[in-house]
């Protein structure tokens, strides 16, 4: 059995068409993608080829995109994508990590040679892997082009998932479910955070029901006590303190689609205050997900959650949710619409969000999140881990 | 037991002094670091705080660096670094992922308010996480500053490891050793690539001898058959083909220090040709490591390897090695000196390189690498996995 590209050819054609429609609306002739998730979305490419400069060129008049990248990685394109061989533009090894030359000079030469050097080119100004030097090289090499920020154009197309994508999102949710259940059991059994993380990693790759897992864009978080307040720390071999909260956050991943989830385990018996806090979060999520139907706005969904908090004299300053789907390191957010006060993005069926319903208070953090897909009957939860505070009683 | 910062305060002071010496040499008043490995090196910061804009400010006249980052991540700084609280400069949540405002505007305001707005500022032009928009924001916000590329100034300071750092490099090598042995056994026992990867992940975090492992900057590679030729693909559930080569590449990680290693397992009996290829690689590594002493240049070490290949009518186009140490996603290379023809960097004791002695031929790949530290008696191997081609006979 050789490599299986995760979607039919027609799915990629449809994605490309949507991107070109947006390009036309934005007056962009040539789109340059450096975000590996966007490149995967448009071609299927799935390899660690983004740690060196690479770029996907989508031109309004071309049937298929072009890929420019490191010579060594051309084979990965031949295996994981359907791009025609003549659309693969390798640059030589000698251009890597040099002070006097940059691979994007080869990109500029290609653009000039195709006669696109005086067109409008949309770049990803605020994407990791589109470094200041990439941009500088393009400005110098394409003096007659109009270079504009494409404003995460492809990310916006990715927001609403197709039925084929939703299948992988649900499968990812299955992996999340099995890894999270094991992690909760491990914590209650007294394991340390690095041991819990080690099992999460193994289990979310081993998967379940014949579904293996891909590598997540970020490593699992197992945040303990005071560290639960610092919500992006890594695991340690610290002794687990009694009566402290432990926040778990992890994502199962299928064909690069992420379904993240957070749960909190109290290493003791919950106080009345802690129970109440959990109840408020659970109610806030329930109310918000009921409203997460096509036609509602992101801001409206957030306000429903925030109103439940406010009624209980609580608040969460940061956004409560962000879109998820395909992701590569360093994180699994899609970076478009936010479940945040004032966000006017209108929900459509198939959009998927991580509803990060966590509260980080003065002395402790508690997070009980859900990843959901927007459906006509509200937010469909993609993982199935009982939505409650876990504890030792 | 609370969080333990991995080095004494004096170690960080010494690092900062070396960086300031180089700044003076380069005429840089203020250095801006966005590479999370550089920030870790100078402060100890160890958190996933780099998926949103953050920057470390090293000013020639200031005792301690300043950190500017997301409000939510300030706690991670308080836990994992010794930076004075007044040197932590959080920007508000509302600046994140906005089209009209960027967190680096807060950076520019801080620089202006300190009176540094007309000084020479060295930025990391070609570092992931220093996006085109970061740079654009700085150019607009600091019109009177002289903005220059710092040319990976901190990376160059990191090249030669201190005795305290070498301890972690050797510990990382121990984790590599145990994970690689298990992976080889798993392959010979018939496990699929995702199963092999799942065990590597778990074992390299569980560690050995009371040493747990950190998360690697890149996930392990288990590259099979034709895919072994595409050297940056991820694992799958593909059936393992008979008589094919499988290339394993993974890194044990201690306190963020990486010791990568590659080994090749043949799922059958080796042909004469394959044996010969392995022998050439092994001889090339042996000869090169004997010569990897202080005073030799990177290019000379590469030439010794290349001469062994050439004598056997082989060659490797890309560099044969790169420096390793602290790393965060997406990869574990330090991106300074290369073991490459013509590289005039002079080796010093304590420099560590991944000697990636792999050959990717027309139909198959074979890699038998070593990570070594430069010592007076040559390259000291940091992992201890017999340096040979593994096979089923």
Interface residues (C-beta under 8 A of the other chain):
Chain A: X1 X2 X3 X46 X47 X48 X49 X50 X51 X71 X72 X73 X75 X76 X78 X79 X80 X93 X96 X97 X99 X102 X123 X125 X126 X127 X128 X129 X130 X131 X132 X133 X134 X135 X136 X149 X151 X194 X195 X197 X198 X199 X201 X202 X203 X205 X206 X207 X210 X212 X213 X214 X215 X218 X219 X221 X226 X227 X229 X230 X231 X232 X233 X234 X235 X236 X237 X238 X239 X317 X318 X319 X328 X329 X330 X331 X333 X335 X338 X360
Chain B: X1 X2 X3 X46 X47 X48 X49 X50 X51 X71 X72 X73 X75 X76 X78 X79 X80 X93 X96 X97 X99 X102 X123 X125 X126 X127 X128 X129 X130 X131 X132 X133 X134 X135 X136 X149 X151 X194 X195 X197 X198 X199 X201 X202 X203 X205 X206 X207 X210 X212 X213 X214 X215 X218 X219 X221 X226 X227 X229 X230 X231 X232 X233 X234 X235 X236 X237 X238 X239 X317 X318 X319 X328 X329 X330 X331 X333 X335 X338 X360
